[in-house]
Amino acid sequence: MSGKNMKLAAIGASVIAVSLALTGCGGSSAGSAAADAGSSSGGAVKIGDITVTKDAKIAAMLPKKYQEGLRFATSAPYAPWETLDSNNKLVGLDIDTGQAMAAVLGVPYSITSLSFDGLIPAVQAGKYDVITSSMSDSKAREEMINSVNYSEQGNALLVQAGNPQHITGMDDLCGHIVARQTGDVFGALIDKLQGPCQAAGKRPVEVKTYPSTSAALLALKSGEAQVQIGGADIAKPLIAANPGALQLITAPASLPFGWSPQVGGAQTLKSETELAKALAAAAQKLIDDGTFKKLFDKYEMGDHLMPKVTVNEPMS
């Protein structure tokens, strides 16, 4: 999973602030309960002040079995990609981009929030058709899903305010306790550190895995863990949601999106290659006509938008 400088939607309950967490793998956990963002009926769709209409040529690419609608799945809260507003409605960049792609394809759209590690199994079980949850592309995930990529992502480190362990980068993780979430892609990243730690005569990184990002965050805040690894793009809302408690350690300027750069966007079941192609065409149209740029800018994420869509082309 991994695996963004944005405007937070208004969040009414303080519990949401506690459960926001840094996972840059591309998602977080909202528990097993689903939160529906509502649905759109297809055709011309208003997303804020932006109108998106059907493209007949691209719509013809969509397999017939999806003509009655596309069921999207996400995992909130993980602002600005997906979170809940004061009315418990799903809002965020992944919500808007999913709705826009469905509008180009001319079909009804609905989206539901699940636990992050349940997203791929839910698609495999046929309960949902598309994932939009800041999920990054990886070779391991490509064994189960197709990834339609239109956003660039990266990772950062989160520590307690004041940085008591004096962490300045990935090389400083040797001998420290790092929190991560079940289902993310950071295990492989941390594994790459263990050899250099040993070669330098340092203790290995101790990894603690938690069932949700909120649990990992609480572990960091309580001192059970010393570092949390995750997405650099949710730094500002996370810090804002936990005033005075957290400090972000970012990658050097040569890595503008963070350590271990990744790409992501929307995912489909591995066998649904035609659906992936249709989503890729819809996303490219929305990039070319400027719609995606407006949506990304709405959440101060414009620099994360890719100019060209890729499918199943992970960066690492």
N, C-alpha and C positions, 0 to 999 in steps of 0.2 A: 504494500500500500504505500504504501507509501502513501514513502514515500508524500492574504494575499493583499494588504494595502488597499483597504476597501471600506465601503460604508456598511455598517451593520444595520440590519433591519431591527426595528424596535423589539426588544425582548422583555416581556412582562415579568416573568418569574425569575427569582434569583437562582433557582435550581438550574436554569439553563446556563447561567454564567459559570456555575460550578462544573457543569458537565462539558463545556467547551474544552477541547483538548488538542494538543499538537500531535498530528499524526502524518503529515505530509505524504503518506503512502497513498493517500487519496481516500480518506474517509474517516468516519467516526461512528460511534455506536449510540443509537437512540433506544437501545433495549429491544425487546421482541415485539413491543406494541407498534402497530403501524399508524402513521399519521398521514392522512390523505390531503393533498394540496388542491383537491378538486379536479375538474376535467374540463377540456375544451372540446367542442363538437366538430372540429375540422373546418376547412375553408379559411376565410380571412379571420385572423386572430389578433387581438390587441394585447400587447405585453407592455404595460405602462403606456407610454405615448408612442410606442412603435407598433406599426401594423405589418403583419406578415401574411402573405397570401400563397395559395397553392401554385406550384409550378407543375403543369400538366406533364411535361416530359420527364421530370424527375419522379413525379408521383407514379408514372407508369412502370418505374423500376421496382416499386414495392410489391412483394409477393401478395397474391390475392388474399391469402389467409389473414392478412393484417388490415384489410380494408375497413373492418369494423372498429379499428382503433389500436393504438400502441400503449401497452402498459409499462410504464417506467418505474424503476425502483431506485431509491437513494438511501442515504444513511445520515440523518441529522441528529444533533447539531454539529456542523463543521463550517462555520461562516468563513468566507462569504459564499462558499459553494452551495451550502444548504443549511438552513436553520429554521426555527419556528418563530413566527411573529407573536404579538400579544394575543392574537385570536387562535393560537395553536395551529396556524396554517403554515405549510411549507413555503419558504421563499428562498431566493438565492440564485446565483449564476447558473448552477446546474438545472434548476427548475426552469429558468427562462430559456436556456439553450435547448433543452428537451422539448419545451412547448413550441419553440420556433421551428425546430426540425420537423415536428409532427405537422405543423401548419403548412410547411412547404410540401410535405407529402400528402396533404389534404385529408388527414384522418384525425379522429378524436384522440385526445391525449389525456392520460391520467398518471399520477405519480404517488407512490407510497413509500414511507420511510421504514426501513428494517435495520437490524443490527448489521454492521459492516461485514462481519464474517459470514453472514447469511445471504448476502446478495447473490453471489455466484450459484450457490445451491438452489436458491429460489428460481433463478433463470433456468438452471438445469432441470428443475422439476416442472417447468412450464407455467409457473405462476405469474411470471413477468417476462417481458420481451427485451427490454433495454435497461442497462444500468447507466445512470449519470450520477456519479458520486465521487468526483475527484479521484477516480481510480487510475493509477498509472499503468502503462503498458509494460509487460515483462515477459520473458520467454516462458517462465513457469506458468503465468496466467494464460498465455496463448495456447497452452495445451487444453484449456477448457473454454476459452472465450476468444472472440475477435475484438480488437481494440481499434476504434475509430478515433484518431488523435487530432486534436485541434488546439490544445493548450500545452504550454511548457510549465513545468513544475520543478521543485527542488526542495531540499531539506535543511533544517537548522537544528540547533540544540537549545533546549530550555532548561534553565537552572533556577534555583531559588534566588530571590532578590539579594544583591550584594555579592553573588557568585562566590560563596564560601569555599568551593573546591578549586577556584582559580582555573576554570575551564576556558580555554580560548579557541579550541577547535577539535576536530575529530581525533587528532594525535594525542590529545590529553585524556581520552576516555580510558586508557589502560588503568586497571586497578579501581575503576569506579563502577557504581551500580547504575545501570541504564534501564529505564522503563520503556516498554513498547507494548503495543496492543496485538492481541490475537488476530491473525489474518493480514497483518501488514507485510511489507516487503523488506523490513529493516534487518531481519535476521541475517541475510546474506551480506549486507553492508557491514554489519558488526563482525561477522566471521572474517572478513578481509582484514580487520584490524588485529586479530589475535596473533597472527604470525609476526608482524612488526613489533607487537608488544613483547612477545617472547624473545625476539632477536635483540631487543633493547634491554633485556633483563628486567622487564616490568611485569607486574601481575596482569593476568588477562582481564578483559572487560567482563563484568558480571552482569548478565542480562536477566531481568525479571519481566515476565510476560503477564499481562492483565487482560481480563475478558472485555474491557471496554476502555476507550480513551479517557473517560471520566475517572475510572479507577486508577489508571496510570498517572493522571494528573494529581489525584489525591495522594498517591504514593510519593510523588515528588514534593508536594507541599508539606507532607508530614515528615519527610526525611527518610522514609523507607527506601526511596531511590534518590540518587543525587543528580541525575540527568534524565531528561526525556527527549527522545529523538523524534522529529516529525517535520511537518510541512512548514517551510519558511513563509508561505503565502498567507497563513492565518495568524501571523504574529500579532499584528495590531489589535484585532478583535479579542484575541486571547489575553493579551496584556491588559486591555481595557476592561475585560470581564473579571480580572483578578488584580485589582489595583494594589500596588505595593508588595505583591507576593512573588512575582516572577521576573526573570531577566532573560533576554534572548541573546544567544551567541550565533552570529551569522557567518556565512562563508565569506572568503575574500572577494574583492571586486571582480576578479577574473571568473568567478562563478556567480553571475547576477541572480540566478534563481535558487542558489543554494548548493550544498554538497549533493553528489549523486543526482545530476540533472535527469529528469524524466519527462515523458510526454503522456498525455491522457485525453480523455473526452467522454466517449460513449462506448459501451460494450454490449455485444450480443452473444448468444450461444454460438459455440464454435461451428456447428453445422449450418448456421443461418448466414451463409456468406452473401446471399442476395440482399438480405435485410441490411447487412453491414455496408454493402455497396450503395444502397439507397440512402442510408444515413450519411455516408461520406459525401455523396453528391449533394444532399441537402445542406450539409455543413459548409461545403465549398461555396455553394451559391450564397449562403448567408455571410460568408467571409468576403466574397467578391462584391456583393452589393452594399457592404458596410454595416449590415444588421448586427452581426456578431461583435463588431468593434463597438457599436453603441451599447450592446448588452455588457460586454466586458468593461467598458468605461464606466458604466453605471455602478459597478462594484470596485472601481479603481484598479482594474485588472487588465487594462488595455495592453500592457507590455507582455502579458502572458499568452496572447493570441498568436497562433501560428499562421503564416500566410498561406500555407498549403496543407491540406489534410493528408495524413498518412494512415495506412491501415496495417496493423501488426508490424510496426517498425519501432521497437523500443530503443531508447538511447543507451541503455546499459543492461 
